Amino acid sequence: MWYADIAMRKKVIYAALSTVVAVALFLLLRTPFPSNESPEGAYARIAKALAEGHPRDLFPYLETDAQWACISVHDARKAAKNRVIASYPSSEQQAARAELGPLADSTDGEDVFVQTAESRGWFARLKKDLSGSKSVEISGDRATVVTARGTRYSFRRRDNGMWGLTMFTAELVTDRDKATRDLEVVTAAAADYDRAIPH
């Protein structure tokens, strides 16, 4: 059965060589991930987060104004919800909380972004348009990533050196302004309810 030993040795040697070749090819052919302090690095991380189904991972790659808008929406909606619970009559609370929407129960700014993006189809839109980065145009603190499909994504450099996607900022800032106004209305109504309570 010496021929069986030789055949087994050949299989082991072939398997070992195949593993070495596969590892070598992987190391030679893989392209390093661009720095997250470059527009193409930010774009690549957005594409990766979407491809892997991790939408919260996009949040660090939004521009600062968009991030702050999401945090402000969370804070305003949470404050409004708490005022409704504390001061509105029980008969009014359900309707008031329904008007505040699901973002009143959000956990943080990232959660606000994910809920908003899902409800408005932003992730689906990004997934449809994302492709490899073809070129990058940088002008000061602004940059545009041009994809292989010709789609253009605008970025702005953040204070920490990372680049943030700008495409959702205007809508998120509008949401922040609305949440702030809604909080003012709820606060005024809550004060009226508080004054109406006999002392």
Buried (B, 14 or more C-beta within 10 A) or exposed (E): EEEEEEEEEEEEEEEEEEEEEEEEEEEEEEEEEBEBEBBBBBBBBBBBBBEEEEBEBBBBBBBBBBBBBBBBBBBBBBBBBEBBEEBBEEEEBEEBBEEBBBBBEBEBBBBBBBBBBEEEEBBEEBEEEBEEBEEBEBEEEBBBBBBEEEBEBBBBBBEEEBBBBBBBBEBBBEBBBEBBEBBEEBBEBBEEBEEEEEE
